[in-house]
């Protein structure tokens, strides 16, 4: 089976979502976009050990300077259009 590009749009800290993301990252290209309340989550909050998982925070929602790259709406749209599957949590 060909790996899929999966975009997870995370709106808050969600244990179920993070568990699904971790499992999917084992065999797919996974990107996480942190928006709304999730925009300020830390690496400790996410606990994603797979270095192949790309994580971005929406700059309009981020209240702190997280160590994840901040992206704008244009880049968010690029990720949406590039994804085979999109999951919003």
N, CA and C of each residue as an Amber inpcrd file, in Angstrom:
protein
   267
   0.8330000  -1.1660000   0.0000000   0.0000000   0.0000000   0.0000000
   0.8920000   1.2480000   0.0000000   0.5560000   2.2230000  -0.8140000
   1.3140000   3.4600000  -0.9230000   1.0180000   4.3520000   0.2860000
   2.0550000   4.8980000   0.9130000   1.8100000   5.8140000   2.0330000
   1.0030000   7.0280000   1.5700000   0.1300000   7.4760000   2.4340000
  -0.6750000   8.6510000   2.1460000  -0.1010000   9.8710000   2.8440000
  -0.4260000  11.0290000   2.2980000  -0.1160000  12.2920000   2.9700000
  -1.3510000  12.6410000   3.7860000  -1.1980000  12.6310000   5.1000000
  -2.3250000  12.8840000   5.9930000  -2.0740000  14.1730000   6.7600000
  -3.0130000  15.0800000   6.6800000  -2.9550000  16.3400000   7.4270000
  -3.9250000  16.2530000   8.5890000  -3.3930000  16.4370000   9.7910000
  -4.2290000  16.4940000  10.9940000  -4.2730000  17.9500000  11.4440000
  -5.4680000  18.5000000  11.5070000  -5.6590000  19.8630000  11.9960000
  -6.1670000  19.7300000  13.4280000  -5.3270000  20.1250000  14.3610000
  -5.6010000  19.9310000  15.7820000  -6.0120000  21.2530000  16.4090000
  -7.2390000  21.2950000  16.9840000  -7.7730000  22.5230000  17.5750000
  -7.5590000  22.6120000  19.0850000  -7.3020000  21.4620000  19.7240000
  -7.0500000  21.4420000  21.1700000  -6.2450000  20.2040000  21.4990000
  -5.7430000  20.1210000  22.6940000  -4.9940000  18.9490000  23.1300000
  -5.9790000  17.7960000  23.2670000  -5.8090000  16.7670000  22.4550000
  -6.7640000  15.6680000  22.3720000  -5.9840000  14.3570000  22.3830000
  -6.0970000  13.5930000  23.4790000  -5.3230000  12.3590000  23.6320000
  -5.6460000  11.3420000  22.5430000  -6.9110000  11.1960000  22.1830000
  -7.2870000  10.2530000  21.1280000  -6.6650000  10.6580000  19.7970000
  -6.7400000  11.9290000  19.4690000  -6.1600000  12.4200000  18.2120000
  -4.6680000  12.1360000  18.1720000  -3.9620000  12.4090000  19.2460000
  -2.5150000  12.2010000  19.2770000  -2.1650000  10.7290000  19.1640000
  -2.9780000   9.8570000  19.7410000  -2.7510000   8.4210000  19.6130000
  -2.9200000   7.9790000  18.1580000  -3.9660000   8.4520000  17.4990000
  -4.1990000   8.1170000  16.0880000  -3.0580000   8.6490000  15.2230000
  -2.6360000   9.8710000  15.4840000  -1.5470000  10.4830000  14.7200000
  -0.2720000   9.6520000  14.8530000   0.0610000   9.2430000  16.0640000
   1.2620000   8.4360000  16.2850000   1.2070000   7.1340000  15.4930000
   0.0560000   6.4750000  15.4990000  -0.0800000   5.2120000  14.7770000
   0.0040000   5.4220000  13.2660000  -0.6370000   6.4680000  12.7680000
  -0.6150000   6.7270000  11.3260000   0.7770000   7.1350000  10.8460000
   1.5300000   7.7900000  11.6960000   2.8650000   8.2670000  11.3120000
   3.8400000   7.1150000  11.0590000   3.5220000   5.9320000  11.5400000
   4.4030000   4.7840000  11.3350000   4.4740000   4.3690000   9.8660000
   3.4150000   4.6620000   9.1000000   3.4070000   4.1970000   7.7070000
   2.9120000   5.2390000   6.7080000   2.7910000   6.4880000   7.1430000
   2.3020000   7.5540000   6.2700000   3.0970000   8.8290000   6.4970000
   2.9990000   9.7370000   5.5530000   3.5740000  11.0730000   5.7140000
   2.5360000  11.9130000   6.4530000   2.8530000  12.3120000   7.6620000
   1.8890000  13.0120000   8.5100000   2.3550000  14.4330000   8.7860000
   1.4220000  15.3640000   8.6510000   1.6410000  16.7570000   9.0290000
   0.5850000  17.1230000  10.0510000   1.0010000  17.8540000  11.0740000
   0.0730000  18.3490000  12.0910000   0.0540000  19.8660000  12.0040000
  -1.1370000  20.4110000  11.9040000  -1.3100000  21.8580000  11.9350000
  -2.0400000  22.2150000  13.2190000  -1.3670000  22.9730000  14.0680000
  -1.9310000  23.3890000  15.3520000  -2.6500000  24.7140000  15.1730000
  -3.9520000  24.7240000  15.4900000  -4.7430000  25.9500000  15.3840000
  -5.5010000  26.1680000  16.6870000  -6.1220000  27.3310000  16.8090000
  -6.9500000  27.7010000  17.9630000  -6.2030000  27.3960000  19.2610000
  -6.8210000  26.6810000  20.2000000  -6.1950000  26.3980000  21.4920000
  -4.9120000  25.5700000  21.3620000  -4.8150000  24.7560000  20.3290000
  -3.6510000  23.8760000  20.1640000  -2.4170000  24.6010000  19.6430000
  -2.5730000  25.8230000  19.1710000  -1.4520000  26.5360000  18.5410000
  -0.2580000  26.7220000  19.4690000  -0.4820000  26.6610000  20.7680000
   0.6040000  26.8690000  21.7210000   1.0500000  25.5820000  22.4250000
   0.6700000  24.4210000  21.8970000   1.1050000  23.1650000  22.5000000
   2.6110000  22.9870000  22.3160000   3.2240000  22.3610000  23.2830000
   4.6710000  22.1130000  23.2340000   4.9410000  20.6950000  22.7310000
   6.1940000  20.4040000  22.4880000   6.5830000  19.0500000  22.0950000
   6.2360000  18.0530000  23.1980000   6.3440000  18.4790000  24.4470000
   5.9860000  17.6030000  25.5660000   4.4910000  17.2960000  25.5500000
   3.6770000  18.2690000  25.1500000   2.2320000  18.0390000  25.0490000
   1.9150000  17.0340000  23.9390000   2.5880000  17.1710000  22.8010000
   2.2960000  16.3200000  21.6450000   2.8570000  14.9130000  21.7990000
   4.0510000  14.7850000  22.3640000   4.7210000  13.4960000  22.5430000
   4.7790000  12.7000000  21.2360000   5.1740000  13.3700000  20.1590000
   5.3460000  12.7260000  18.8600000   6.8370000  12.4520000  18.6940000
   7.2150000  11.1830000  18.7640000   8.6390000  10.8220000  18.7060000
   9.1390000  10.6580000  17.2710000   8.2570000  10.5250000  16.3170000
   8.6350000  10.2860000  14.9260000   9.1650000  11.5780000  14.3090000
  10.4560000  11.6210000  13.9370000  11.0180000  12.8520000  13.3750000
  10.4730000  13.1760000  11.9810000   9.7750000  12.2280000  11.3630000
   9.2010000  12.4750000  10.0400000   7.8790000  13.2280000  10.0730000
   7.3460000  13.4660000  11.2490000   6.0840000  14.1940000  11.3830000
   6.3870000  15.6890000  11.3810000   5.7880000  16.3960000  10.4290000
   5.9690000  17.8510000  10.3550000   4.8850000  18.5180000  11.1970000
   5.2830000  19.4720000  12.0230000   4.3350000  20.1740000  12.8880000
   4.4630000  21.6670000  12.6420000   3.3210000  22.3200000  12.4430000
   3.2660000  23.7610000  12.2270000   2.1830000  24.3510000  13.1220000
   2.3370000  25.6170000  13.4780000   1.3220000  26.3420000  14.2430000
   0.8290000  27.5120000  13.3960000  -0.4740000  27.7290000  13.4110000
  -1.0470000  28.8560000  12.6800000  -0.6680000  30.1420000  13.4150000
   0.0600000  31.0090000  12.7220000   0.6270000  32.1890000  13.4040000
  -0.4440000  33.1250000  13.9480000  -1.6150000  33.2010000  13.3340000
  -2.6650000  34.0800000  13.8490000  -3.2660000  33.5730000  15.1520000
  -3.0960000  32.2850000  15.4510000  -3.6350000  31.7040000  16.6840000
  -2.5910000  31.5610000  17.7830000  -1.3170000  31.5310000  17.4310000
  -0.2580000  31.3130000  18.4140000  -0.0880000  32.5520000  19.2940000
  -0.1510000  32.3300000  20.5990000   0.0200000  33.4360000  21.5500000
   1.4420000  33.4930000  22.0970000   2.1690000  32.3870000  21.9260000
   3.5550000  32.3300000  22.3910000   4.4500000  31.9790000  21.2080000
   5.7310000  32.1140000  21.4140000   6.6940000  31.7780000  20.3670000
   7.0910000  30.3170000  20.5410000   6.2600000  29.4100000  20.0000000
   6.5470000  27.9840000  20.1140000   7.7600000  27.6360000  19.2580000
   8.2990000  26.4430000  19.4550000   9.4400000  26.0440000  18.6380000
   8.9940000  25.4400000  17.3110000   7.6890000  25.3800000  17.0630000
   7.1890000  24.9320000  15.7590000   7.1180000  26.1220000  14.8240000
   7.4190000  25.9000000  13.5640000   7.3140000  27.0080000  12.6030000
   5.8740000  27.5360000  12.5380000   5.7630000  28.8430000  12.4850000
   4.4470000  29.4710000  12.3420000   4.1690000  29.6620000  10.8560000
   2.9500000  29.3220000  10.4480000   2.5680000  29.5060000   9.0580000
   1.2900000  30.3360000   8.9850000   1.0770000  30.9560000   7.8290000
  -0.1210000  31.7510000   7.6080000  -1.1930000  30.9370000   6.8950000
  -2.2790000  31.6090000   6.5650000  -3.4020000  30.9390000   5.9160000
  -3.0340000  30.4290000   4.5170000  -2.1720000  31.1280000   3.8020000
  -1.7590000  30.6690000   2.4710000  -1.0340000  29.3240000   2.5650000
  -0.1110000  29.2160000   3.5270000   0.6160000  27.9620000   3.7100000
  -0.3170000  26.8590000   4.2110000  -1.2850000  27.2370000   5.0480000
  -2.2660000  26.2690000   5.5230000  -3.0340000  25.6840000   4.3360000
  -3.4320000  26.5340000   3.4280000  -4.1420000  26.0820000   2.2390000
  -3.2580000  25.1730000   1.3870000  -1.9730000  25.4820000   1.2740000
  -1.0520000  24.6220000   0.5350000  -1.0280000  23.2080000   1.1230000
  -0.9980000  23.1120000   2.4510000  -0.9920000  21.8020000   3.1110000
  -2.3140000  21.0710000   2.8710000  -3.4080000  21.7900000   2.9120000
  -4.7160000  21.1770000   2.6660000  -4.7870000  20.6120000   1.2550000
  -4.3330000  21.3900000   0.2890000  -4.3940000  20.9420000  -1.1000000
  -3.4340000  19.7850000  -1.4080000  -2.3410000  19.6960000  -0.6680000
  -1.3500000  18.6370000  -0.8990000  -1.7350000  17.3160000  -0.2320000
  -2.6450000  17.3600000   0.7130000  -2.9810000  16.1670000   1.4940000
  -3.9180000  15.2170000   0.7450000  -3.6870000  13.9220000   0.9700000
  -4.6190000  12.9030000   0.4790000  -5.8170000  12.7810000   1.4120000
  -5.5600000  12.9790000   2.6970000  -6.6190000  12.9150000   3.7090000
  -6.4210000  14.0450000   4.7000000  -7.5420000  14.5760000   5.1840000
  -7.5090000  15.6450000   6.1760000  -8.4230000  15.2400000   7.3250000
  -7.8810000  15.3450000   8.5280000  -8.6630000  15.0060000   9.7220000
  -8.6100000  16.2230000  10.6420000  -9.7640000  16.6860000  11.0620000
  -9.8410000  17.8140000  11.9880000 -10.2880000  17.3140000  13.3500000
  -9.5370000  17.6890000  14.3520000  -9.8350000  17.2530000  15.7200000
 -10.2180000  18.4360000  16.5690000
